[in-house]
Amino acid sequence: MNQQQLEKVRSGQGFIAALDQSGGSTPKALKLYGVEEGEYSGDAEMFDLIHQMRSRIITSPSFGGDRVLGAILFEQTMDRQIEGVDTAQFLWEQKQVVPFLKVDKGLEDEANGVQVMKPIGGLAELLERATAKGVFGTKMRSVIKLADPAGVKAIVDQQFEVGKEIIAAGLVPILEPEIDIHSPQKAEAEALLKAATLEGLNSLAADQLVMLKLTLPETDGFYQELVDHPNVISVVALSGGYTRQDANDRLARNPGVIASFSRALTEGLSAKQSDDEFNSVLDSSVKGIYEASIA
């Protein structure tokens, strides 16, 4: 584990940019960026375009380690280069932004009010490659839709089980048990999730460190016990479908929690913008999320 990167994530000021849209979510991300599906054909062209978008964000003067602590990458992004340098290496060496890798392979169908992760085939090999490329940590997402005790327990147990494998490989896992913002039982699900997560954290050895990525809660400060837990490096929040303004407002009311926004970060960016326009919009976006994260 890179100690400089650990210190940056633990005590630095800023947020984590989620640049990890994968196959299923890429067309939507491109559409929001002003690239219609008719403008490309096939996955290869689609992934080329999303890499161009991510490269444009990462190389922008508005994107740097003074306000952005880390960036979560999709596997293909990790395997590509920016300005002739591997993406993770470019992030850290040129921007002082800590690189993370999305490792999950999507979700199973809903059962017991939740969607657990599909099995992550080839995880050991992927973690080995990530380590060789200078990646600091990983991220994996599952989704809670209802306050079902058995479902929430299944989600948390799976997150910690895979998380321990990631820790053993020398990386820091971001555990992401997202609660759907449209859940009719959101607050009840949050109570179940907090209790199960505290149980999981208390089962870790002192040197087993994790990060948590959570949906912004209904009650301000609800996850403070998780923020303060000695095994937790950082608690980050996903925007989850809230507008950037709403997400920022909620974030600012949860001290110690920082942002890890995806769609809310790229809101307003367009492929059709000039570099000056693009950088200006990105700067405004980064500024707002940064300020909410340090509130």
Stockholm file with secondary structure:
# STOCKHOLM 1.0

chainA/1-295         MNQQQLEKVRSGQGFIAALDQSGGSTPKALKLYGVEEGEYSGDAEMFDLIHQMRSRIITSPSFGGDRVLGAILFEQTMDRQIEGVDTAQFLWEQKQVVPFLKVDKGLEDEANGVQVMKPIGGLAELLERATAKGVFGTKMRSVIKLADPAGVKAIVDQQFEVGKEIIAAGLVPILEPEIDIHSPQKAEAEALLKAATLEGLNSLAADQLVMLKLTLPETDGFYQELVDHPNVISVVALSGGYTRQDANDRLARNPGVIASFSRALTEGLSAKQSDDEFNSVLDSSVKGIYEASIA
#=GR chainA/1-295 SS CCHHHHHHHHHCCSEEEEECCCTTTHHHHHHHTTCCGGGCCHHHHHHHHHHHHHHHHHHSTTCSTTTEEEEEECHHHHTSEETTEEHHHHHHHHHCCEEEEECCCCBCCCBTTEECBCCCTTHHHHHHHHHHTTCCEEEEEEEECSCCHHHHHHHHHHHHHHHHHHHHTTCEEEEEEEECTTCTTHHHHHHHHHHHHHHHHHTSCTTCCEEEEEECCSSTTTTHHHHTCTTEEEEEEECTTCCHHHHHHHHHTSTTEEECCSHHHHTTCCTTSCHHHHHHHHHHHHHHHHHHHHC
#=GC SS_cons         CCHHHHHHHHHCCSEEEEECCCTTTHHHHHHHTTCCGGGCCHHHHHHHHHHHHHHHHHHSTTCSTTTEEEEEECHHHHTSEETTEEHHHHHHHHHCCEEEEECCCCBCCCBTTEECBCCCTTHHHHHHHHHHTTCCEEEEEEEECSCCHHHHHHHHHHHHHHHHHHHHTTCEEEEEEEECTTCTTHHHHHHHHHHHHHHHHHTSCTTCCEEEEEECCSSTTTTHHHHTCTTEEEEEEECTTCCHHHHHHHHHTSTTEEECCSHHHHTTCCTTSCHHHHHHHHHHHHHHHHHHHHC
//
